[in-house]
Amino acid sequence: MTLKDVAAASGVSTATASFVLNKVTTQTIAPATQERVRRAAADLGYVPQGSARALREGRSRLVLLNAGRLPVTGSLRSFITGLDTELSAHGHTLLVRHGATTGIPARTGEGALKQAVDIVDPRAVIDLVRLYADEDPDRLDGGWIDGLAAHTATQIDYLIGRGHSRIGFAMPADERLAGIARLRFQQACAVARGRGVAEPVGVTGEAVEMPAGVTAVAAFDDDVALRLLSVMADRGLRAPDDLAVIGFDDSGYGEMWRPALTTVRIDAAGYGRRAARAVLGFPLDAVAPDPSIVVVRTSA
């Protein structure tokens, strides 16, 4: 349905219909005519084109989030929810692009992400793929990447506080998470060094035979932690007696396992709201994400 259809249905010119639907205040149009145009638009299901409004305002009201091939689960899902909520509150719309950004033919020849940007012409792009790779200096993430370091410290500090000085770090098998997994492992090592204990040893979620001296494992996330607990159960081992295990990101499934999974809970939605405000140029101090906390259960 086009603006011309609305104009024809309401018996006015296309320009008049545009003035009414775009709420142009510099034109004097009779209230009855305005009502007729709005009723025709509603009856026809007409939706103004976002690109036209962007031209009038000089900027788009779309924000594009590139999630790449990252699984949209756990904290990333909450981050997106917070981002969308804050953008919506300020009259903007979030578009999430999920999929590979390289190796896909595009009209521009420079990748699918650039093609998406060319098509929708967003006000801003938050590229989590680059952010996780630490390649983007702008950090339009509301502090999310830096926040991961603090959350990792919460995880490692808990184990150290429980008397563990030799810790394993269980990495995910999903290659889509390889970049952020390396980042988290580096953060865990930095925290351990700062606390005066040995750097964590990288292990897999299926490995129960830990390097000598390892008494606890900090998992990349709850999925990896639950996989480790499952393998332990198959071999007759229990947490925390044989090996303490702490998850990350409190997926909700850990409390259903026995022993219930100790994990770290993150206010990812808060970082999403801050990212939205960063994109829009609003002060960030109006939104302060809650600190991460350890949800103490049984496994560690």
N, C-alpha and C positions, 0 to 999 in steps of 0.2 A: 504494500500500500504506500502511495507516494503523497507528497504535499499537494500535487495537482488534483489527486482524487478527493482530498479533503476540501480543497477550494471549490471543486465542482459540486460536491454534495451540499456545501453550505451556501452556494450561490455568491461567492466572492472571488476576488482575484487571488492568484497564487501569492502575490506579495502581501495582501491583507492577511491571508491565512498564516503566512510565515510570521508576520508581526505579532499576531495574537498568540500563536503557539510558542514563540520564542520570547514572549513577554517584553517586547520592545516598548519602552515607555515614552519614546520621543514621538510616537504616532497617536493621534486621537481617533479612536474607533469606538463606535457606540456600544454600550454594554450588551444590548440585545444581539448585535452582530458577533461580538466576542463569544457570547454564550452559544450561538449557533455554530460557530467554528469549532469550539471545544466539544460540543455534543457530537458533531460529525466525526471529529477525530476519534472520540471514544467509541462511537458506533462502528467505525471502520477498523479500529485496532491500530491506528497509526502511532508509530514510535519515531520521534525525531532522530535524525542521524547524529551519532556522537561526533563524527568528523566535522559536521557543519558547526556544532556548538564549539568544538575545539578551535575552529577558525575564528569564531566570534570572540572567544575568550583569549586567544593567543596561546593557548596551551591545552593539551589533552587532559581528560579526566580519567585516563586509564593508566594503571601501573602494572607492569609485566614482571612477574617473578619467574625466573628460570630455575627450575628444580633439577634440570638435567635428568639423569637416570637414578637419582636418589630415591629410595623407597619413601613414599609419603606416609610415614607411620610415626607413632610416638610423638616426640617433641617437635618434629618437623610439621606434623599435622596441626599441633597446637600453635606453633609459630605462624602458620598460614592463617589459622582462625583469628588470632590476634591481629595480624596484618590486615585481613579483610574487614574485621570489625571496625578498626580505627579508620581505615580508608573510607568505609561506607559512612561513618559518622561525619565525614567532611566532604561528602558528595562525590567520592571517587570509586571507581570499580577496579577490582583486582582480577587480572588474568594470570593463570598459572600455566606455564609451559612445562610439560613433563615428557622427556624423551631425549634421545641423543642429540647433541648439538654439532657434531662433526660427522663427516662421511656421508651426509645426505645431500643429494643434488638440490640446489635452489636456483631461482632465477638470477640472483645476484652472484652465484658461484662462490659465496663466502660462508655457506652454512645455513642450517635451518633457523638458528636463533636470529641471525641478521635478517633473514627473510620475514620472520615473525615481526621483528621490530619495524621493518619497512612497511609491512601491511597495516599494523595497528597504530603505528606512530605514538607510542606511549609517552606519558610525561616523564617517566623514569623506568629504569630496568634494574631490578635487584637480581644479580646473577650469583646464585649460591655456588655454582660450580667454580667460578673464579674465586669467590670468597673463601671457600674451603681450601683452595689451592694457594691462598694467601697472595694472590696476584693483583688484587684490586685495592688501591690505597684509599678509595672513597669510603669504604665500609658503611654502606647504606643498609646496615643490618641491625641497627639499634643496639649494638654492642654484643650481638649474639656470638660471634666468633671469639671475641675476648672473654665472653661469659663462659664459654666451654672450658677455658682454663681454670676458672674459679670452681666450676662444677666438678671438674676432674680432681681438683685439690680436695674438695669435700669428700670424694670417694676414697682417695688415697689416705687422707688424714684420719678417716674413720678407722681404717685397717691398722695404721700405725698406732693409733690410740688404743687399739685392742691388743697391742703387744706384738704385732707382726712386723718384722724388719726385713723379711725376704718375701717379696710379693711378685706374683705372676700377673701379666696383663693379657686377658683372653681376647684375641682378635676375631673379627667376623670372617666367615668364609665367602660372603657375598662380595664379589669384586666391585660392585657398584659403590661400596662403602670404603674402598681401599684408601682413598684420599683422606677422608675425615678420620679413618681409623689410624692412619699414620700420624695425623695431627694430635689425636687424643693420646696416642702412645708417647709422643714427644712431650706432651704436657705432663703425663704421669711421671716420666723420667725426671723432668725438671722439678716437679714437686718433691719427689723422693730425695733428689740431691739437696734441695733446699732444707729438707728435714734431717739431713745427715744419715740417711739409710741408703742401702744399695738400690740402684736403679731397677725397676721392674723388669722381669724377663718376659718377652713375648711368647705366648703359647696360643694354641687353637682351642676352640670351644669343645672339641672332641677329645682333647688330651687330658688324661687323668694322671699319667706318670709325669709328675712335675720335676723340674730340675732340683738338685739337692738343696735342701734348706727352705724351699718355698712352702709356706704354711697357709697362704691366703691368695685368692685370685680376685682382681678387679676386672670385671667383664666390660667389654665395649658397650653393651646394652643389655637389657633384660633378656632378649632372645638368646644371646650368646650365653648368658648366665644359666638360663633354664636348660639349654642344650648340655652344658657342662654338668648340671645337677642330674640330668637324665642319664648321662653316661656313668656318673658316679653311682647312681642307684642300681644300674645294670650290673655293676661290679661289686656291689655290696658295700659301698663306701657311703659315709654320711657327712653332711655339713652341719655344724662347723667342726666336728670332732676330728675328722680325717683331713678336711680341707675347708677353710672358710671361703665363702663365695659371696661377693656383693655385686649387684647389678647396677644399671644406670638407666634413668629415664622413666622409671615406674610405669610400665605399660599396663599394669592392672592384673596381668596374668600371674605375676609372681606370688601374690598372696594366696592363690589357689593351689600352689604347689606345696608339697610336704617334703622337706622342711620349707616353710614359707620364705620367700626370697627377700633378704635385706637389699635395699636399693637406694638410689638417689632420685629425688623428685625435683623437677625444674619448672620454673614459671616461664615456659617457652612462649606462651601467649603474650606475656608482658613484653618480651623482646620483640615479638611481632608488632605490638602496638607502637613501641619505640621506633622500629624500622619505618613504620608508616609515617610517623611524625618527622623522622629524618628526611624522608622522601619529599614531604610537603613543606619542609622548611620551618616546622613548628618547634618550639622549645621542648627539649627532651625531659626536662625535670618534672614535667606534669605526669609522666608515667615512669615509675620506678619498679622494675621487676622484683619480685620477692627473691631473697637469697635461696639457693638450693639447700635442701635439707636431706638428711639420711632418714629413710623410713626403716626403722629397726624392726626386723622380724626375727627369723630363727637361723638363717643360713650363715650369718657372720656376726 
